[in-house]
Amino acid sequence: MFNAQKVKDDCVNWIKEFFRDNGTDCNAVVGISGGKDSSVAAALCVEALGRDRVIGVLMPKGEQHDIDCARQLVNHLGIKSYEINIKNAVEGLMSSMPKDLEISTQTVTNIPPRIRMTTLYAVSQSVNGRVVNTCNLSEDWVGYSTRYGDAAGDFSPMCNLTVTEVKEIGHLLGLPKNLVEKTPIDGLCGKTDEENLGFTYAVLDKYIRTGVCEDKATKELIDKKHKANLFKLQLMPSFKPEI
């Protein structure tokens, strides 16, 4: 059975150890969306390092309908934050693309998270920071992240925790319920995560932890996504010459 208290305490200690080994005076820099993942990641860092060493970065693209949730989180945690609108950067890149290049839907979808990654590192390198990766195991399992976008980071406190487990820790940390239970929306095409995936996180999490998925079609879909996206979780293949 999942012991949220033990896992939370162990994760806090792991973050402390990471900073002891990789920058004793560095700050944790986390992209704040206002959803459960960024909320829990930021809260874990506050407990590990203190609020003075955690910096939130809000990165709307033009008008963001749920930006108040992101602002609510930084106010709740009492951390310093920066709000940087990436609309001009995204539009600038898109307008600079060759006119004879047919831009794919996937390209349009993934440019904003990669711009956000660049923004996070721009802030981090200006504040003596280390970037927090906010991905969880459930999303990583089926490739629901952008490589070199939200999948980037210097350390990852939650990549081995399912959505269900992240939520449990969020409640344990005393985060506002509306943030922990907020319906996850990709922020890219306007659909919920579960609409995009074709199954619920509850079903996915059960399958990850127990290997059980009652619906055959859903099991096949999860397996297909997992296999197709394994490359995102691996180091870049590198040629090793015989010298």
Phi and psi in degrees as a GROMACS rama.xvg file:
@    title "Ramachandran Plot"
@    xaxis  label "Phi"
@    yaxis  label "Psi"
@TYPE xy
-71.3603  124.458  PHE-2
-103.664  94.097  ASN-3
-61.3332  -38.8659  ALA-4
-63.2648  -46.9698  GLN-5
-64.8649  -44.4724  LYS-6
-64.8714  -40.6307  VAL-7
-61.6563  -47.3304  LYS-8
-63.5644  -42.1283  ASP-9
-63.8965  -38.9552  ASP-10
-67.7078  -40.7824  CYS-11
-60.3313  -43.591  VAL-12
-65.6928  -36.8922  ASN-13
-63.8944  -41.5426  TRP-14
-62.7122  -42.1043  ILE-15
-59.4062  -43.5317  LYS-16
-66.2937  -39.4197  GLU-17
-58.2283  -45.1652  PHE-18
-73.9226  -28.9676  PHE-19
-63.3895  -36.7906  ARG-20
-89.1452  -21.1952  ASP-21
-130.429  29.9786  ASN-22
131.674  80.8339  GLY-23
-63.6253  -22.941  THR-24
-111.129  13.2417  ASP-25
-83.4955  162.518  CYS-26
-106.158  152.88  ASN-27
-90.1306  125.473  ALA-28
-112.976  121.126  VAL-29
-129.021  132.997  VAL-30
-73.6653  128.379  GLY-31
-107.285  115.187  ILE-32
-102.014  -23.1282  SER-33
96.5829  3.4195  GLY-34
-93.255  -177.83  GLY-35
-63.1528  -39.3196  LYS-36
-67.4906  -51.9425  ASP-37
-66.9073  -32.0951  SER-38
-65.4129  -48.7867  SER-39
-68.3786  -41.9429  VAL-40
-60.1375  -45.3405  ALA-41
-64.8269  -41.863  ALA-42
-65.8513  -38.5001  ALA-43
-62.4027  -41.0961  LEU-44
-68.0595  -37.024  CYS-45
-62.368  -43.2689  VAL-46
-66.2908  -35.2058  GLU-47
-77.9891  -38.84  ALA-48
-115.204  -18.8476  LEU-49
95.0769  148.42  GLY-50
-64.1944  -23.228  ARG-51
-71.2768  -14.6364  ASP-52
-111.504  15.9049  ARG-53
-120.482  127.319  VAL-54
-123.447  123.852  ILE-55
-95.016  144.481  GLY-56
-125.869  115.197  VAL-57
-93.8991  130.346  LEU-58
-133.503  68.6114  MET-59
-67.2553  155.482  PRO-60
-111.894  92.4625  LYS-61
75.5937  -129.111  GLY-62
-88.8071  124.351  GLU-63
-112.336  117.27  GLN-64
-63.5831  -26.456  HIS-65
-112.257  26.2789  ASP-66
-61.1045  -26.8123  ILE-67
-61.9395  -28.6923  ASP-68
-67.8686  -40.1061  CYS-69
-64.7344  -42.807  ALA-70
-66.5672  -35.652  ARG-71
-61.0986  -40.9631  GLN-72
-64.8596  -48.767  LEU-73
-65.0821  -33.4593  VAL-74
-69.6309  -40.2768  ASN-75
-62.0336  -43.5382  HIS-76
-81.8806  -17.9915  LEU-77
69.5965  35.4787  GLY-78
-102.81  155.694  ILE-79
-67.9632  146.128  LYS-80
-147.786  158.06  SER-81
-125.471  141.213  TYR-82
-115.137  116.476  GLU-83
-125.614  114.813  ILE-84
-82.8231  125.016  ASN-85
-95.1445  5.35261  ILE-86
-55.4241  -49.0087  LYS-87
-64.5439  -36.283  ASN-88
-66.3829  -43.8157  ALA-89
-64.2764  -47.815  VAL-90
-66.3468  -34.5733  GLU-91
-63.9836  -42.279  GLY-92
-66.789  -46.1224  LEU-93
-61.064  -40.161  MET-94
-72.4478  -16.5705  SER-95
-92.2564  -5.54567  SER-96
-69.1839  145.547  MET-97
-55.7586  138.735  PRO-98
-66.4596  -25.7736  LYS-99
-91.4886  7.09305  ASP-100
-96.6126  123.291  LEU-101
-81.4506  108.636  GLU-102
-76.5146  124.535  ILE-103
-79.1002  158.914  SER-104
-60.4484  -38.2838  THR-105
-62.8192  -38.1256  GLN-106
-62.145  -48.1053  THR-107
-61.4503  -38.9188  VAL-108
-67.3597  -37.5849  THR-109
-94.2285  -11.0254  ASN-110
-62.5384  -47.5445  ILE-111
-56.4504  -47.3094  PRO-112
-64.3768  -28.3803  PRO-113
-76.4949  -32.272  ARG-114
-66.2522  -38.9295  ILE-115
-63.7591  -39.054  ARG-116
-60.3207  -45.3037  MET-117
-61.2865  -40.5946  THR-118
-63.5598  -44.8455  THR-119
-59.1966  -44.5626  LEU-120
-71.6437  -30.2048  TYR-121
-63.4176  -43.1113  ALA-122
-67.8564  -46.2025  VAL-123
-59.0268  -43.4478  SER-124
-74.1826  -9.16377  GLN-125
-98.7382  -10.8107  SER-126
-125.306  20.6758  VAL-127
57.5243  54.375  ASN-128
-111.971  171.037  GLY-129
-129.519  127.725  ARG-130
-81.1712  130.785  VAL-131
-86.4015  124.148  VAL-132
-81.3759  130.085  ASN-133
-108.028  13.6652  THR-134
-70.3843  153.539  CYS-135
-116.963  169.641  ASN-136
-62.6249  -39.6089  LEU-137
-61.4134  -48.2664  SER-138
-65.3844  -44.1455  GLU-139
-62.0821  -36.1483  ASP-140
-58.0109  -37.549  TRP-141
-111.043  16.0806  VAL-142
71.6164  26.063  GLY-143
-87.3966  64.1507  TYR-144
-161.209  164.16  SER-145
-102.591  120.673  THR-146
-62.4411  133.136  ARG-147
62.169  22.0116  TYR-148
-123.396  -113.262  GLY-149
-71.2672  -12.5961  ASP-150
-81.7828  -4.98872  ALA-151
-84.3283  167.571  ALA-152
155.35  168.035  GLY-153
-96.5169  -24.1996  ASP-154
-154.157  150.599  PHE-155
-130.505  98.6974  SER-156
-75.8919  -18.0005  PRO-157
-123.395  9.35098  MET-158
-69.1895  -11.8354  CYS-159
-111.517  19.918  ASN-160
-119.559  134.019  LEU-161
-74.3647  167.891  THR-162
-56.2774  -44.6887  VAL-163
-58.7424  -42.0771  THR-164
-71.3194  -38.865  GLU-165
-60.1373  -41.9524  VAL-166
-62.3391  -43.3116  LYS-167
-58.7598  -43.8317  GLU-168
-66.8747  -36.8788  ILE-169
-60.4284  -43.0029  GLY-170
-67.0313  -39.1449  HIS-171
-62.5817  -34.2894  LEU-172
-77.5238  -4.31334  LEU-173
77.4636  24.2911  GLY-174
-72.7107  151.627  LEU-175
-54.2014  134.364  PRO-176
-59.5399  -37.0567  LYS-177
-65.0191  -24.9781  ASN-178
-81.4566  -43.2936  LEU-179
-66.913  -38.9084  VAL-180
-97.7239  8.26251  GLU-181
-59.014  131.456  LYS-182
-61.4455  118.87  THR-183
-70.0284  123.857  PRO-184
-119.758  138.324  ILE-185
-65.4702  -18.8487  ASP-186
73.4205  7.76382  GLY-187
-116.65  -50.9683  LEU-188
-117.004  2.13021  CYS-189
88.7406  -2.29183  GLY-190
-94.1005  158.277  LYS-191
-74.0349  160.119  THR-192
-55.7592  -45.835  ASP-193
-68.5998  -31.3325  GLU-194
-65.6831  -41.2899  GLU-195
-67.7601  -39.9003  ASN-196
-75.6935  -37.864  LEU-197
94.6166  9.17481  GLY-198
-159.498  165.86  PHE-199
-88.8065  158.216  THR-200
-65.8883  -31.7338  TYR-201
-60.877  -43.894  ALA-202
-66.747  -44.2328  VAL-203
-62.5348  -46.4487  LEU-204
-62.5428  -40.7868  ASP-205
-62.5457  -41.7212  LYS-206
-65.4671  -41.7975  TYR-207
-61.6814  -44.8272  ILE-208
-84.5235  -28.3678  ARG-209
-118.441  -16.7797  THR-210
78.9701  7.07135  GLY-211
-103.951  128.266  VAL-212
-145.613  109.745  CYS-213
-64.9527  -34.4281  GLU-214
-88.1936  118.438  ASP-215
-61.529  -42.7035  LYS-216
-64.8974  -39.6294  ALA-217
-66.1611  -42.64  THR-218
-58.7166  -44.8248  LYS-219
-64.1384  -37.351  GLU-220
-67.3793  -43.5579  LEU-221
-62.1073  -45.6376  ILE-222
-62.2316  -39.8241  ASP-223
-64.233  -45.4962  LYS-224
-64.9825  -41.4666  LYS-225
-61.8629  -47.3161  HIS-226
-64.808  -41.8625  LYS-227
-68.6436  -22.6477  ALA-228
-113.864  10.5089  ASN-229
-58.6848  -31.3605  LEU-230
-60.4223  -25.8536  PHE-231
-68.1608  -23.9881  LYS-232
-96.1092  -1.59161  LEU-233
-109.343  155.732  GLN-234
-64.1495  152.32  LEU-235
-57.7174  126.62  MET-236
-58.7345  138.432  PRO-237
-132.286  136.977  SER-238
-73.2844  132.467  PHE-239
-116.255  102.088  LYS-240
-72.633  149.695  PRO-241
-84.925  103.925  GLU-242
